[in-house]
């Protein structure tokens, strides 16, 4: 990357907000590109290599999610980090959608200036330092090879100079010419450091002409912090002991880093020093050290745990947060361990899928996975994994970002349970009707038995028939009560099982049949016998269906209030199998949803119902449950006509998202 600035792309259809964001980033060392539409942004991305893209979600023609999808499908641009901006309230559901489209972070307008700049700098510097680190290492290797070649040249030149000193006067002239114009620096000193001879190359490094340097002490040009190393080196040379050379820093018109080698001359009273310029290599090494310091600083300040592994899964490096998450404060006990050490047996297959996806796509984001700490405790982590490549494109290592979401999962669990209990409250009246019917049957059967006894007309067959009917209805009541009791329990403790979607829908219908009949709502269920079983928590799935049925009932009742015509109230449920996808459709002819709010109904705490008549959690929790099954929820609605909710779940092997639970 050199010294050129990285490039940032900002996309927003509001030109004022574009200018505002550019002003906020004026002190960031980056070249800012702006686009007011997705089409303009794609043109810029084709022509530039961006280190970061900041996308507004709400834009005409092409919104931020669609633009992110285009970026992910572009060759050599699919790994561009993306930060989404939105004017709406940030939430888990929209974050799911953003992360599915490649988001690396998510902010709400108006942005907090300090947080916005901090996050931009973090991702920008992480991208720069990752590439510079690889480039500098390769540059250092190249410089080292060049130095070794120059050292070999020096040794050959030293041999040539030594032979030249013993030649005739004519050879002496040739030697002087070779000495003076040699590509390496040469000078002769005594034990105190006084210079007797010096060639042009060496004189240039000292910052003066050769004639002006004769008689001066070369130690006066050496950086003070390197004088001790210089004296030790000269002591070895004048003692005629082997020396591997010495690195020095010369202070003159400009600073030179040099490598010295020496050989005794003139009956061991003087020594000839050869000097090679290693400034470029040293500056590269210093830049590499500074880059590594900044890199380690970024690792320490990251709010999430970061670990680097080699291609075999062995941990190379771990941030402080990662060490805390994995349950040990001693870095040496973490680094060197295999990452599988922290993965429980039931999550190994999911880790394999993450590894394969990272190899295939280069980047995998925000997948849930169970992990073990060193103290044997378990927590839920959100994993993002990416490749680390050299400048030549060769895969070098993997970077894994770990976020502890145990508290978030607990909060989601509490929300699901609260909404489930709210649904049970909605069903209370319906349950009374549902239980009342078999109670009436039992009562009539007993009355018939007593009547037959009073009239002495009872037979054993008649008695058995009536008693069996009583027991059948008692069993029916027991099943209703058991199902509601199980449904109201904390379902997060249930293991994943294979269940039939059609049967689950029938269970939900059985809990609301009487309530629907009481409201004169015709509830129709058309199902396909080709629907295969899926793996998951069937009670949580039933919570989704029950919530949608209650919403449909409420929408129909709300329409009835303002409809003078007696429209036929109807809810239709259907299941079908299309292209290995299970499709469920729940359709009502209720009040419908206004177009301007339909995108908000899946957000937490948003409700179209009157105050006090809805928690605003039902649809958002339903969305999360269906996402865990690897599915999607789509809502289509027309005001005063009705609403259709489509649920699509893969019918083949369970999705990665579900397996990681």
VOBALO-273449 format. One line per 8 residues: number of its first residue (from 1); their letters; for each residue x, y, z of C-alpha. Coordinates in nm, 3 decimals, always signed. Each point is the difference from the previous one (the first is absolute). Layout:
! residues N
NUM	A	X,Y,Z ~ ...
***
This chain:
! residues 661
1	XXXXXXXX	+0.000,+0.000,+0.000 ~ +0.299,+0.231,+0.049 ~ -0.074,+0.350,+0.135 ~ -0.320,+0.046,-0.204 ~ -0.320,+0.057,+0.194 ~ -0.263,-0.271,+0.020 ~ -0.334,+0.071,-0.167 ~ -0.339,+0.024,+0.172
9	XXXXXXXX	-0.333,-0.009,-0.185 ~ -0.305,+0.179,+0.150 ~ -0.340,-0.063,-0.165 ~ -0.310,+0.202,+0.100 ~ -0.281,+0.148,-0.211 ~ +0.004,+0.305,+0.232 ~ +0.273,+0.230,-0.134 ~ -0.001,+0.206,+0.319
17	XXXXXXXX	+0.072,-0.312,+0.208 ~ +0.272,-0.099,-0.246 ~ +0.173,+0.334,+0.057 ~ -0.052,-0.034,+0.376 ~ +0.164,-0.344,+0.011 ~ +0.288,+0.121,-0.216 ~ +0.052,+0.294,+0.238 ~ -0.001,-0.235,+0.301
25	XXXXXXXX	+0.272,-0.210,-0.168 ~ +0.212,+0.297,-0.109 ~ +0.281,-0.088,+0.246 ~ +0.002,-0.370,-0.091 ~ +0.294,-0.087,-0.223 ~ -0.203,-0.137,-0.287 ~ -0.128,+0.107,-0.340 ~ -0.378,+0.049,+0.017
33	XXXXXXXX	-0.225,-0.092,-0.295 ~ -0.372,+0.085,+0.006 ~ -0.296,-0.135,-0.194 ~ -0.367,+0.097,+0.025 ~ -0.138,-0.323,-0.147 ~ +0.078,-0.370,-0.022 ~ +0.068,+0.024,-0.377 ~ +0.259,+0.277,+0.048
41	XXXXXXXX	+0.156,-0.200,+0.286 ~ +0.043,-0.311,-0.218 ~ +0.185,+0.208,-0.263 ~ +0.240,+0.131,+0.266 ~ +0.055,-0.349,+0.145 ~ +0.087,-0.135,-0.349 ~ +0.272,+0.268,-0.036 ~ +0.140,+0.008,+0.356
49	XXXXXXXX	+0.123,-0.236,+0.270 ~ -0.179,+0.116,+0.314 ~ +0.111,-0.083,+0.352 ~ -0.346,+0.075,+0.144 ~ -0.356,+0.064,-0.127 ~ -0.255,+0.200,+0.205 ~ -0.350,-0.060,-0.139 ~ -0.334,+0.163,+0.078
57	XXXXXXXX	-0.274,-0.267,+0.015 ~ -0.300,+0.210,-0.109 ~ +0.062,+0.115,-0.363 ~ -0.228,+0.011,-0.305 ~ +0.044,-0.241,-0.292 ~ +0.270,-0.202,+0.180 ~ +0.016,-0.013,+0.383 ~ +0.311,-0.069,+0.206
65	XXXXXXXX	-0.072,-0.372,+0.035 ~ -0.032,-0.043,-0.379 ~ +0.321,+0.200,-0.057 ~ +0.182,-0.217,+0.256 ~ -0.119,-0.308,-0.189 ~ +0.143,+0.140,-0.325 ~ +0.333,+0.068,+0.172 ~ +0.017,-0.356,+0.135
73	XXXXXXXX	-0.050,-0.132,-0.356 ~ +0.276,+0.219,-0.155 ~ +0.333,-0.162,-0.076 ~ +0.286,+0.126,+0.221 ~ -0.246,+0.222,+0.193 ~ -0.194,-0.264,+0.193 ~ +0.203,+0.047,+0.322 ~ -0.044,+0.378,+0.029
81	XXXXXXXX	-0.106,+0.069,+0.365 ~ -0.346,+0.164,+0.023 ~ -0.148,+0.227,+0.269 ~ -0.375,+0.056,-0.035 ~ -0.167,+0.330,+0.097 ~ -0.373,+0.038,+0.055 ~ -0.237,+0.267,+0.126 ~ -0.215,-0.264,+0.169
89	XXXXXXXX	+0.038,-0.146,+0.346 ~ +0.278,-0.261,-0.006 ~ -0.118,-0.344,+0.098 ~ +0.085,-0.369,-0.008 ~ -0.227,-0.075,-0.296 ~ +0.138,+0.266,-0.230 ~ +0.350,-0.092,+0.119 ~ -0.069,-0.362,-0.104
97	XXXXXXXX	-0.089,+0.125,-0.346 ~ +0.304,+0.229,-0.014 ~ +0.237,-0.274,+0.107 ~ -0.152,-0.238,-0.255 ~ +0.089,+0.259,-0.267 ~ +0.361,+0.033,+0.113 ~ -0.006,+0.270,+0.270 ~ +0.300,+0.020,+0.230
105	XXXXXXXX	-0.164,+0.262,+0.225 ~ -0.325,+0.190,+0.035 ~ -0.069,+0.362,+0.110 ~ -0.313,+0.210,+0.040 ~ -0.041,+0.358,-0.129 ~ +0.083,+0.254,+0.116 ~ +0.337,-0.156,+0.068 ~ +0.199,+0.079,+0.310
113	XXXXXXXX	+0.308,+0.174,-0.139 ~ +0.253,-0.153,+0.242 ~ -0.138,-0.355,-0.033 ~ -0.029,+0.031,-0.379 ~ +0.359,+0.123,-0.043 ~ +0.129,-0.263,+0.246 ~ -0.170,-0.287,-0.185 ~ +0.112,+0.127,-0.343
121	XXXXXXXX	+0.360,+0.033,+0.122 ~ -0.010,-0.342,+0.162 ~ -0.112,-0.189,-0.312 ~ +0.209,+0.222,-0.229 ~ +0.319,-0.042,+0.201 ~ -0.060,-0.371,+0.047 ~ -0.025,-0.038,-0.378 ~ +0.308,+0.214,-0.062
129	XXXXXXXX	+0.215,-0.164,+0.263 ~ -0.093,-0.349,-0.108 ~ +0.119,+0.068,-0.354 ~ +0.303,+0.205,+0.106 ~ +0.104,-0.270,+0.241 ~ +0.014,-0.258,-0.278 ~ +0.161,+0.240,-0.250 ~ +0.265,+0.115,+0.250
137	XXXXXXXX	+0.093,-0.355,+0.089 ~ +0.059,-0.085,-0.364 ~ +0.194,+0.325,-0.049 ~ +0.214,-0.089,+0.302 ~ +0.078,-0.341,-0.145 ~ +0.095,+0.161,-0.332 ~ +0.222,+0.258,+0.172 ~ +0.169,-0.273,+0.205
145	XXXXXXXX	+0.081,-0.194,-0.316 ~ +0.142,+0.316,-0.159 ~ +0.210,+0.065,+0.310 ~ +0.142,-0.352,-0.011 ~ +0.086,+0.048,-0.365 ~ +0.171,+0.331,+0.079 ~ +0.191,-0.165,+0.283 ~ +0.126,-0.264,-0.241
153	XXXXXXXX	+0.104,+0.278,-0.237 ~ +0.179,+0.173,+0.288 ~ +0.195,-0.309,+0.084 ~ +0.108,-0.042,-0.361 ~ +0.097,+0.366,-0.013 ~ +0.195,-0.034,+0.327 ~ +0.197,-0.288,-0.148 ~ +0.064,+0.205,-0.312
161	XXXXXXXX	+0.116,+0.299,+0.207 ~ +0.231,-0.215,+0.216 ~ +0.168,-0.142,-0.308 ~ +0.024,+0.342,-0.159 ~ +0.198,+0.135,+0.299 ~ +0.284,-0.249,-0.074 ~ +0.024,+0.080,-0.372 ~ +0.237,+0.235,-0.181
169	XXXXXXXX	-0.044,+0.378,-0.022 ~ -0.210,-0.040,-0.310 ~ -0.216,-0.253,+0.185 ~ -0.012,+0.253,+0.286 ~ -0.146,+0.258,-0.236 ~ -0.261,-0.247,-0.117 ~ -0.074,-0.087,+0.362 ~ -0.047,+0.366,+0.093
177	XXXXXXXX	-0.236,+0.048,-0.290 ~ -0.196,-0.312,+0.094 ~ +0.001,+0.104,+0.367 ~ -0.121,+0.350,-0.069 ~ -0.284,-0.091,-0.234 ~ -0.107,-0.330,+0.158 ~ -0.378,-0.044,+0.040 ~ +0.049,-0.061,+0.374
185	XXXXXXXX	+0.147,+0.236,+0.256 ~ +0.362,-0.058,+0.115 ~ +0.217,+0.185,+0.252 ~ +0.308,-0.073,+0.208 ~ +0.032,+0.089,+0.372 ~ +0.229,-0.062,+0.295 ~ -0.096,-0.122,+0.345 ~ -0.126,+0.342,+0.112
193	XXXXXXXX	-0.223,+0.039,-0.308 ~ +0.211,+0.252,-0.196 ~ -0.073,-0.015,-0.376 ~ +0.303,-0.044,-0.231 ~ -0.169,-0.086,-0.329 ~ -0.361,+0.011,-0.113 ~ -0.168,-0.052,-0.336 ~ -0.280,+0.207,-0.153
201	XXXXXXXX	-0.278,-0.241,+0.088 ~ +0.092,+0.001,+0.371 ~ +0.056,+0.377,+0.002 ~ -0.350,+0.052,-0.140 ~ -0.146,-0.196,+0.290 ~ +0.197,+0.217,+0.245 ~ -0.139,+0.307,-0.176 ~ +0.327,+0.164,-0.113
209	XXXXXXXX	+0.277,-0.013,-0.261 ~ +0.276,-0.265,+0.039 ~ +0.275,+0.264,+0.045 ~ -0.191,+0.168,+0.285 ~ -0.038,-0.326,+0.188 ~ +0.368,-0.103,+0.007 ~ +0.132,+0.034,+0.356 ~ -0.340,+0.018,+0.165
217	XXXXXXXX	-0.134,-0.260,+0.242 ~ -0.276,-0.199,-0.163 ~ -0.160,-0.068,+0.342 ~ -0.123,+0.361,+0.011 ~ -0.243,-0.085,-0.283 ~ -0.152,-0.299,+0.180 ~ -0.330,+0.030,+0.188 ~ +0.070,+0.019,+0.374
225	XXXXXXXX	-0.218,-0.299,+0.085 ~ +0.215,-0.219,-0.228 ~ +0.350,+0.099,+0.123 ~ +0.022,-0.294,+0.241 ~ -0.076,-0.251,-0.279 ~ +0.259,+0.172,-0.223 ~ +0.276,-0.024,+0.263 ~ -0.076,-0.369,+0.060
233	XXXXXXXX	+0.019,-0.065,-0.374 ~ +0.335,+0.184,-0.043 ~ +0.142,-0.182,+0.303 ~ -0.069,-0.334,-0.170 ~ +0.149,+0.120,-0.331 ~ +0.326,+0.136,+0.150 ~ +0.031,-0.314,+0.216 ~ -0.008,-0.195,-0.327
241	XXXXXXXX	-0.301,-0.194,+0.121 ~ -0.290,-0.104,-0.222 ~ -0.280,+0.254,-0.034 ~ -0.339,-0.034,-0.164 ~ -0.008,+0.373,-0.073 ~ -0.184,+0.286,+0.161 ~ -0.307,+0.210,-0.081 ~ +0.038,+0.376,+0.057
249	XXXXXXXX	-0.196,+0.320,-0.046 ~ +0.194,+0.293,-0.150 ~ -0.117,+0.358,+0.064 ~ +0.085,+0.245,-0.277 ~ -0.200,+0.204,-0.251 ~ -0.229,-0.299,+0.005 ~ -0.013,-0.311,+0.216 ~ +0.152,-0.318,-0.140
257	XXXXXXXX	-0.024,-0.349,+0.141 ~ +0.315,-0.195,-0.096 ~ +0.151,-0.344,+0.049 ~ +0.377,-0.012,+0.078 ~ +0.257,-0.276,-0.052 ~ +0.371,+0.039,+0.075 ~ +0.344,-0.147,-0.079 ~ +0.340,+0.088,+0.154
265	XXXXXXXX	+0.272,+0.169,-0.212 ~ +0.343,+0.160,+0.052 ~ +0.128,-0.255,+0.252 ~ -0.326,+0.003,+0.186 ~ +0.026,+0.371,+0.082 ~ -0.284,+0.098,-0.227 ~ -0.314,-0.164,-0.130 ~ -0.184,+0.031,-0.328
273	XXXXXXXX	-0.373,+0.037,+0.055 ~ -0.255,-0.078,-0.269 ~ -0.340,+0.166,+0.033 ~ -0.333,-0.092,-0.168 ~ -0.304,+0.226,-0.002 ~ -0.290,-0.192,+0.165 ~ -0.221,+0.308,+0.054 ~ -0.287,-0.129,-0.211
281	XXXXXXXX	-0.005,-0.331,+0.181 ~ +0.015,+0.162,+0.346 ~ -0.273,+0.250,-0.081 ~ -0.216,-0.286,-0.125 ~ +0.074,-0.190,+0.320 ~ -0.084,+0.302,+0.216 ~ -0.323,+0.057,-0.194 ~ -0.082,-0.368,+0.043
289	XXXXXXXX	+0.058,+0.022,+0.377 ~ -0.221,+0.310,+0.024 ~ -0.263,-0.169,-0.213 ~ +0.005,-0.303,+0.228 ~ -0.031,+0.225,+0.307 ~ -0.304,+0.171,-0.150 ~ -0.142,-0.336,-0.102 ~ +0.037,-0.131,+0.356
297	XXXXXXXX	-0.153,+0.322,+0.131 ~ -0.302,-0.054,-0.225 ~ -0.027,-0.357,+0.126 ~ -0.002,+0.120,+0.360 ~ -0.257,+0.277,-0.055 ~ -0.245,-0.212,-0.200 ~ -0.326,-0.048,+0.193 ~ -0.017,-0.358,-0.131
305	XXXXXXXX	+0.241,-0.287,+0.043 ~ +0.239,-0.050,-0.294 ~ +0.219,-0.303,-0.062 ~ +0.230,-0.091,-0.287 ~ +0.047,-0.364,-0.095 ~ +0.226,-0.171,-0.248 ~ -0.144,-0.207,-0.283 ~ -0.021,-0.304,+0.228
313	XXXXXXXX	-0.202,+0.180,+0.270 ~ +0.282,+0.061,+0.249 ~ -0.036,+0.333,+0.185 ~ +0.284,+0.236,-0.098 ~ -0.114,+0.306,+0.190 ~ -0.293,+0.104,+0.220 ~ -0.125,+0.340,+0.116 ~ -0.056,+0.071,+0.370
321	XXXXXXXX	-0.378,-0.012,-0.047 ~ +0.030,-0.339,-0.173 ~ +0.208,-0.133,+0.290 ~ -0.263,+0.119,+0.248 ~ -0.281,-0.156,-0.205 ~ +0.179,-0.333,-0.023 ~ +0.050,-0.006,+0.374 ~ +0.368,+0.054,+0.075
329	XXXXXXXX	+0.213,+0.304,+0.080 ~ +0.334,-0.163,-0.095 ~ +0.071,+0.071,-0.367 ~ +0.253,-0.284,-0.038 ~ -0.270,-0.250,+0.099 ~ -0.225,+0.118,-0.286 ~ +0.246,+0.054,-0.283 ~ +0.120,-0.328,-0.140
337	XXXXXXXX	-0.321,-0.186,+0.078 ~ -0.220,-0.130,-0.278 ~ -0.326,+0.192,-0.045 ~ -0.192,-0.329,+0.020 ~ +0.101,-0.007,+0.368 ~ -0.276,+0.257,+0.060 ~ -0.271,-0.164,-0.215 ~ -0.236,-0.252,+0.165
345	XXXXXXXX	-0.062,-0.327,-0.183 ~ -0.351,+0.096,-0.113 ~ +0.134,+0.316,-0.171 ~ +0.289,-0.163,-0.191 ~ -0.208,-0.054,-0.316 ~ -0.113,+0.364,+0.007 ~ +0.363,+0.114,+0.031 ~ +0.087,-0.210,-0.304
353	XXXXXXXX	-0.272,+0.179,-0.197 ~ +0.138,+0.340,+0.109 ~ +0.351,-0.106,-0.107 ~ -0.124,-0.119,-0.341 ~ -0.203,+0.319,-0.052 ~ +0.302,+0.215,+0.090 ~ +0.218,-0.188,-0.250 ~ -0.270,+0.034,-0.265
361	XXXXXXXX	-0.122,+0.357,+0.054 ~ +0.293,+0.162,+0.180 ~ -0.225,+0.140,+0.273 ~ -0.270,-0.141,+0.229 ~ -0.183,+0.234,+0.239 ~ -0.214,-0.019,+0.313 ~ -0.063,-0.373,+0.033 ~ -0.097,-0.136,+0.342
369	XXXXXXXX	+0.207,-0.278,+0.154 ~ +0.027,-0.165,+0.341 ~ +0.351,+0.028,+0.153 ~ +0.174,-0.141,+0.308 ~ +0.225,+0.201,+0.227 ~ +0.311,-0.151,+0.156 ~ -0.190,-0.024,+0.329 ~ -0.252,-0.233,-0.178
377	XXXXXXXX	-0.283,+0.257,+0.004 ~ -0.196,+0.051,-0.321 ~ -0.114,+0.321,-0.168 ~ -0.165,+0.103,-0.327 ~ +0.227,+0.190,-0.237 ~ -0.062,+0.189,-0.321 ~ +0.279,-0.093,-0.242 ~ +0.139,+0.189,-0.299
385	XXXXXXXX	+0.286,-0.156,-0.195 ~ +0.215,+0.139,-0.282 ~ +0.304,-0.095,-0.201 ~ +0.337,+0.174,+0.037 ~ +0.193,+0.002,-0.326 ~ +0.337,+0.123,-0.114 ~ +0.031,+0.272,-0.264 ~ +0.043,-0.278,-0.257
393	XXXXXXXX	-0.337,-0.145,+0.096 ~ +0.134,-0.303,+0.188 ~ -0.207,-0.110,+0.302 ~ +0.211,+0.048,+0.315 ~ -0.232,-0.029,+0.299 ~ -0.354,+0.050,+0.134 ~ -0.134,+0.278,+0.219 ~ -0.294,-0.089,+0.227
401	XXXXXXXX	-0.205,+0.264,+0.184 ~ -0.195,-0.129,+0.303 ~ -0.281,+0.189,+0.173 ~ -0.163,-0.134,+0.318 ~ -0.378,+0.024,-0.059 ~ -0.108,-0.207,+0.298 ~ -0.179,+0.296,+0.163 ~ -0.169,+0.090,-0.327
409	XXXXXXXX	-0.120,-0.358,-0.044 ~ -0.136,+0.003,+0.356 ~ -0.185,+0.324,-0.069 ~ -0.144,-0.144,-0.323 ~ -0.106,-0.309,+0.195 ~ -0.183,+0.217,+0.255 ~ -0.170,+0.197,-0.278 ~ -0.116,-0.319,-0.171
417	XXXXXXXX	-0.140,-0.134,+0.326 ~ -0.178,+0.330,+0.075 ~ -0.159,+0.005,-0.343 ~ -0.097,-0.368,+0.033 ~ -0.175,+0.074,+0.331 ~ -0.175,+0.296,-0.162 ~ -0.123,-0.241,-0.267 ~ -0.128,-0.238,+0.269
425	XXXXXXXX	-0.196,+0.291,+0.146 ~ -0.154,+0.065,-0.340 ~ -0.105,-0.366,-0.012 ~ -0.159,-0.007,+0.346 ~ -0.355,+0.059,-0.127 ~ +0.047,-0.244,-0.287 ~ +0.129,-0.267,+0.239 ~ -0.312,+0.038,+0.214
433	XXXXXXXX	-0.219,-0.063,-0.306 ~ +0.227,-0.284,-0.114 ~ -0.026,-0.177,+0.337 ~ -0.368,+0.082,+0.047 ~ -0.106,-0.209,-0.300 ~ +0.135,-0.337,+0.130 ~ -0.130,+0.091,+0.348 ~ -0.349,+0.039,-0.148
441	XXXXXXXX	+0.035,-0.337,-0.169 ~ +0.108,-0.162,+0.328 ~ -0.294,+0.163,+0.181 ~ -0.251,-0.120,-0.260 ~ +0.144,-0.352,+0.007 ~ -0.032,-0.022,+0.380 ~ -0.356,+0.142,-0.019 ~ -0.091,-0.271,-0.252
449	XXXXXXXX	+0.145,-0.271,+0.226 ~ -0.199,+0.128,+0.301 ~ -0.315,+0.024,-0.211 ~ +0.044,-0.359,-0.121 ~ +0.058,-0.116,+0.358 ~ -0.316,+0.176,+0.121 ~ -0.204,-0.165,-0.274 ~ +0.171,-0.336,+0.045
457	XXXXXXXX	+0.083,-0.007,-0.373 ~ +0.379,-0.005,+0.027 ~ +0.203,-0.278,-0.159 ~ +0.366,-0.092,+0.034 ~ +0.068,+0.098,-0.363 ~ -0.175,+0.335,+0.044 ~ +0.190,+0.066,+0.326 ~ +0.338,-0.087,-0.154
465	XXXXXXXX	-0.071,+0.226,-0.299 ~ -0.085,+0.299,+0.220 ~ +0.292,-0.059,+0.237 ~ +0.245,-0.026,-0.294 ~ -0.133,+0.331,-0.132 ~ +0.059,+0.157,+0.342 ~ +0.359,-0.129,+0.009 ~ +0.061,+0.115,-0.360
473	XXXXXXXX	-0.101,+0.356,+0.089 ~ +0.200,-0.010,+0.323 ~ +0.303,-0.102,-0.213 ~ -0.076,+0.287,-0.239 ~ -0.004,+0.252,+0.287 ~ +0.325,-0.144,+0.138 ~ +0.173,+0.035,-0.339 ~ -0.114,+0.362,-0.033
481	XXXXXXXX	+0.125,+0.087,+0.350 ~ +0.330,-0.190,-0.047 ~ +0.067,+0.171,-0.333 ~ -0.066,+0.349,+0.139 ~ +0.213,-0.081,+0.308 ~ +0.290,-0.120,-0.216 ~ -0.040,+0.294,-0.237 ~ +0.023,+0.249,+0.290
489	XXXXXXXX	+0.323,-0.151,+0.136 ~ +0.348,+0.132,-0.075 ~ +0.056,-0.162,-0.340 ~ +0.370,+0.097,-0.027 ~ +0.089,-0.304,+0.210 ~ -0.160,-0.239,-0.252 ~ +0.238,-0.190,-0.227 ~ -0.022,+0.021,-0.377
497	XXXXXXXX	-0.236,-0.269,-0.133 ~ -0.149,-0.103,-0.331 ~ -0.362,+0.114,-0.026 ~ -0.283,+0.022,-0.252 ~ -0.096,+0.355,-0.097 ~ -0.357,-0.096,-0.090 ~ -0.056,-0.161,+0.342 ~ +0.141,+0.305,+0.177
505	XXXXXXXX	-0.239,+0.226,-0.191 ~ -0.290,-0.231,+0.091 ~ +0.100,+0.024,+0.368 ~ -0.015,+0.380,-0.021 ~ -0.337,-0.011,-0.177 ~ -0.136,-0.226,+0.275 ~ +0.082,+0.269,+0.257 ~ -0.186,+0.278,-0.186
513	XXXXXXXX	-0.287,-0.185,-0.172 ~ -0.264,+0.091,+0.257 ~ +0.123,+0.358,+0.016 ~ -0.019,+0.031,-0.380 ~ -0.348,-0.155,-0.004 ~ -0.112,+0.241,+0.271 ~ +0.120,+0.292,-0.219 ~ -0.170,-0.161,-0.303
521	XXXXXXXX	+0.335,-0.025,-0.181 ~ +0.031,-0.280,-0.255 ~ +0.342,-0.163,+0.057 ~ +0.109,-0.216,-0.297 ~ +0.311,-0.221,-0.009 ~ +0.116,-0.144,-0.333 ~ +0.313,-0.207,+0.033 ~ +0.225,-0.205,-0.223
529	XXXXXXXX	+0.081,-0.361,+0.091 ~ +0.345,+0.043,-0.161 ~ +0.134,+0.223,+0.277 ~ +0.310,-0.168,+0.154 ~ +0.087,+0.016,+0.369 ~ +0.245,+0.269,+0.112 ~ +0.235,+0.018,+0.299 ~ -0.051,+0.266,+0.266
537	XXXXXXXX	-0.208,+0.097,+0.303 ~ -0.361,-0.078,-0.094 ~ -0.145,+0.200,+0.291 ~ +0.184,+0.314,-0.107 ~ -0.128,-0.056,-0.353 ~ -0.354,-0.031,+0.137 ~ +0.055,+0.331,+0.179 ~ +0.054,+0.159,-0.343
545	XXXXXXXX	-0.317,-0.150,-0.149 ~ -0.207,+0.087,+0.307 ~ +0.123,+0.359,-0.007 ~ -0.085,+0.037,-0.369 ~ -0.349,-0.146,+0.053 ~ -0.070,+0.242,+0.286 ~ +0.126,+0.293,-0.211 ~ -0.228,-0.110,-0.287
553	XXXXXXXX	-0.299,-0.024,+0.237 ~ +0.069,+0.348,+0.141 ~ +0.038,+0.147,-0.351 ~ -0.338,-0.148,-0.104 ~ -0.171,+0.129,+0.315 ~ +0.146,+0.348,-0.054 ~ -0.132,+0.007,-0.356 ~ -0.342,-0.108,+0.124
561	XXXXXXXX	-0.029,+0.314,+0.218 ~ +0.010,+0.234,-0.299 ~ -0.171,-0.226,-0.254 ~ -0.376,+0.049,-0.026 ~ -0.028,-0.291,-0.242 ~ +0.007,-0.347,+0.150 ~ +0.309,-0.133,-0.173 ~ +0.082,-0.368,+0.036
569	XXXXXXXX	+0.282,-0.023,+0.252 ~ +0.259,-0.253,-0.110 ~ +0.351,-0.124,+0.081 ~ +0.166,-0.244,-0.241 ~ +0.309,-0.207,+0.085 ~ +0.179,-0.209,-0.260 ~ +0.323,-0.198,-0.030 ~ +0.184,-0.104,-0.315
577	XXXXXXXX	+0.341,-0.125,-0.117 ~ +0.171,+0.204,-0.275 ~ +0.359,-0.056,-0.118 ~ +0.104,-0.172,+0.326 ~ -0.151,+0.288,+0.197 ~ -0.295,-0.036,+0.238 ~ -0.239,+0.291,-0.054 ~ -0.267,+0.090,+0.258
585	XXXXXXXX	-0.256,+0.267,-0.078 ~ -0.227,+0.163,+0.259 ~ -0.252,+0.230,-0.169 ~ -0.274,+0.212,+0.155 ~ -0.254,+0.251,-0.134 ~ +0.049,+0.245,+0.286 ~ +0.084,+0.370,+0.024 ~ +0.341,-0.039,-0.169
593	XXXXXXXX	+0.323,+0.198,+0.057 ~ +0.079,+0.344,-0.140 ~ +0.287,+0.002,-0.256 ~ +0.199,+0.260,+0.195 ~ +0.027,-0.222,+0.311 ~ +0.020,-0.352,-0.146 ~ +0.380,+0.005,+0.020 ~ -0.020,+0.075,+0.374
601	XXXXXXXX	-0.233,-0.277,+0.117 ~ +0.287,-0.245,+0.055 ~ +0.183,+0.246,+0.225 ~ -0.001,-0.064,+0.377 ~ -0.263,+0.197,+0.198 ~ -0.170,+0.131,-0.315 ~ -0.374,-0.070,-0.020 ~ -0.291,+0.122,-0.213
609	XXXXXXXX	-0.244,-0.079,+0.280 ~ -0.145,+0.255,+0.240 ~ +0.202,+0.079,+0.319 ~ -0.029,-0.281,+0.255 ~ -0.116,-0.257,-0.258 ~ +0.336,-0.132,-0.120 ~ +0.357,-0.045,+0.123 ~ +0.161,+0.067,-0.337
617	XXXXXXXX	+0.218,-0.310,+0.047 ~ -0.202,-0.273,-0.171 ~ +0.114,+0.045,-0.360 ~ +0.361,+0.084,+0.088 ~ +0.031,-0.314,+0.216 ~ -0.171,-0.204,-0.272 ~ +0.253,+0.133,-0.250 ~ +0.289,-0.111,+0.224
625	XXXXXXXX	-0.148,-0.350,+0.051 ~ -0.047,-0.052,-0.375 ~ +0.356,+0.127,-0.063 ~ +0.127,-0.268,+0.241 ~ -0.168,-0.259,-0.224 ~ +0.188,+0.148,-0.298 ~ -0.318,+0.160,-0.136 ~ -0.145,+0.337,-0.095
633	XXXXXXXX	-0.321,+0.192,+0.070 ~ -0.159,+0.218,-0.270 ~ -0.304,+0.224,+0.056 ~ -0.232,+0.126,-0.273 ~ -0.297,+0.221,+0.086 ~ -0.258,+0.233,-0.151 ~ -0.198,+0.239,+0.222 ~ -0.364,-0.109,+0.053
641	XXXXXXXX	+0.056,-0.313,-0.211 ~ +0.219,-0.223,+0.213 ~ +0.346,-0.130,+0.086 ~ +0.198,-0.303,-0.116 ~ +0.297,-0.131,+0.201 ~ +0.235,-0.238,-0.183 ~ +0.238,-0.223,+0.195 ~ +0.269,-0.181,-0.199
649	XXXXXXXX	+0.220,-0.268,+0.160 ~ +0.259,-0.219,-0.179 ~ -0.119,-0.359,-0.025 ~ +0.344,-0.153,-0.046 ~ +0.278,-0.021,+0.261 ~ -0.021,+0.245,+0.292 ~ +0.152,+0.341,-0.069 ~ +0.331,+0.115,+0.149
657	XXXXX	-0.178,+0.268,+0.199 ~ -0.225,-0.254,+0.168 ~ +0.277,-0.250,+0.068 ~ +0.207,+0.258,+0.178 ~ -0.266,+0.046,+0.268
***
